[in-house]
Amino acid sequence: MLFDMEELIAVCKKQENIYIYGAGRNASRVYLYLQKQEIRIKGFLVSDISKNPATLFGHAVITVDMLPEQTQQVLVPVIAADRTYKEIFEHLVSHRICNVYFLVKEQLEFIKRDLALQRIKEIFDKDIYHIGENIPVEAEHHILIMEGKAGDKYHWRFRNAMIDEQAINSISAVFPDKSALEEFEEQYGRYHVFPAKKTINVFQQNSYSVYMVCSHVDKIEMKNEVPSWIIQIQVGAVFTDRNLCEIKDNTGENISERNRIYSEGTAFYWMWKNAPRTDYIGLCHYRRHFNLEENEIEELTADGLDVLVTSPTFVNETIGAFFSTLTPESDMKTMQEAIGRLYPEYISAAEKFMASRFFPPCNLFIMKYDIFLEYAEFVFSITFEVEQFYNRLGFCRRDRYMGYTIECLLGIFLMKNKERLKIGYTDMKFYS
């Protein structure tokens, strides 16, 4: 893709009279990107001026029939899959427009990412905060780093879209009264960076079983080498004859047939009911792993951790508002009502969690076995109660609402037990 971007820049630098077709989001992004490359344009080109502004970034927006004869290049940031592509193509041909460069999807995505990073750095690269450019994170996300007084670096994951959606202009607007670390530790207790810089040599040998979820509907094949302490488990195995690995979630006591709503939760349930006891037990996904070296799993004991999760996700709204964009609000309300009935001692933590701005993402965890048993009992008592509520209504669902519910329950469990558990955080390795 870098070659294609170099090609675009080379094409533009040879011309003086450049027009960008369109006056919307893609056209604006292309303009801003070219401006960064010190490439000037003459204006914007549209089919119908009545549906567009008269100017954009101080440049005239004109129709195709107004295009000056000396125009040397027209850039079209509309990909072939777009519904307007054919209409625009025919319009340009019928007006005999020459020297047209059609951008491809990968180029537009590159430009979008480049501008997003620039915007994010303008906001977050201030004082004690920085953006981690070389830290593994999934597409459309970045890592916010805060440097502590002792030199520790604390990481939070956030969606790039948050910047545009919330109209954020400065880091001080995001954390006006307390630092990110102060706000986080008020809610979850001490943020233990794992692996710690210095650990005490502990010669105690521990056993580990971290299960990695895979499915016959996965969009990528599992070609990456996984650590020796990873055990693959196939979820939704009841729905297919494909054999992906030795362990399947439809053996023993299981809820494999509910995989469409539970997602990785059916592996979690299988682990609870069937997995052999080990000192530590955990869950990750075929695309999402813990960013740990082969030997670092052994340091869990050295660091004295009870629980390890990945770097918390940060949202600039409440968790309740964020999850309402992923699943119906009734799911969160029903979950809280179930907590009130079954675990009244957790209701305060649940309310604080929904009003907070941080959560441990994607149902990734490694726990001491007895804590895992306690956590599993808590989770499935709640989810079965929620299921019964919808069953009484006669709802037949196929969305992964239980996966989101469990994601919230992990945060609530950790928030409630922050005083007695030592919780560690490490980055997530994402395979795409």
ABEGO torsion letter per residue (X at the ends): XAAAAAAAAAAAAABABBBBBEABAAAAAAAAAAAAAGBBBAEBBBABAAABBABBGGBBBBBAAABBAABABBBBABBAABAAAAAAAAAAAAAGBBGBBBBBAAAAAAAAAAAAAAAAAAAABBEABBBBAABBBBBGBBBBBBBBAAGBBBBBBBBAAAAAAAGBABAAAABAABBAAAAAAAAAEBBBBOBBABBBBBABBBBBBBBBBBBAABABBBABBBBAABBBBBBGAAABABBABABBAABEBBAAAAAAAAEAAAAAAAAAAABBBBABBBBBBAABBBBBBAAAAAAAAAAGBABBBBBBBBBABBAAAAAAAABBAAAAAAAAAAAAAABAAAAAAAAAAAABABBBBGGBBBBBAAAAAAAAAAAAAAAAAAAAAAAAAGBBBABAAAAAAAAAAAAAAAAAAAAABBBBBBBBBBBX
